[in-house]
Amino acid sequence: MNTALEWFKSSYSGDEGGNCVEVAAHPTAVHVRDSKVTEGPVLTLTPAAWSAFTSDIAH
């Protein structure tokens, strides 16, 4: 990832730490990482795969 990404946590995530993920959206990919290990691995998904995932967990 050569370009700087803007990472976001859910508005449901508190400031106490815990098990959170951060997401950075890009027109061709959605990047997901552990908020506690920001220099660690990043999972990259297509926008369609991310949409299907978030749709499934919302139900």
C-alpha positions in Angstrom: 0.0 0.0 0.0 1.9 3.0 -1.2 -0.7 5.6 -0.6 -1.7 6.9 2.8 -5.0 5.5 4.0 -7.5 7.1 6.4 -8.4 4.5 9.0 -11.7 4.5 11.0 -13.0 2.6 13.9 -16.7 2.0 14.5 -18.6 4.6 16.4 -19.6 1.7 18.7 -16.0 1.3 19.7 -15.1 3.0 23.0 -11.8 4.5 24.1 -11.1 1.8 26.6 -9.2 -0.4 24.0 -10.4 -3.9 23.6 -10.9 -6.0 20.5 -11.5 -3.5 17.6 -10.8 -3.4 14.0 -10.1 -0.4 11.8 -11.2 0.0 8.2 -9.8 2.1 5.4 -11.9 2.3 2.3 -10.5 2.9 -1.2 -12.4 2.9 -4.5 -10.9 -0.5 -5.4 -10.4 -2.1 -2.0 -11.3 -2.1 1.6 -8.5 -2.6 4.1 -9.1 -4.1 7.6 -6.6 -4.2 10.5 -6.4 -4.8 14.2 -6.6 -1.5 16.0 -4.1 -2.7 18.6 -1.5 -3.7 16.0 -1.6 -0.9 13.4 1.8 -2.0 11.9 0.6 -5.6 11.7 -1.0 -7.4 8.8 -3.8 -5.9 6.8 -6.7 -7.8 5.2 -7.7 -6.4 1.8 -11.1 -7.1 0.4 -13.0 -6.1 -2.7 -15.7 -3.5 -2.1 -18.3 -6.2 -3.0 -16.9 -8.7 -0.5 -16.9 -6.1 2.2 -20.5 -5.2 1.4 -21.5 -8.8 1.6 -19.7 -9.3 4.9 -21.2 -6.2 6.6 -24.6 -7.1 5.2 -24.4 -10.6 6.7 -23.3 -9.5 10.2 -26.0 -6.8 10.3 -28.7 -9.5 10.3 
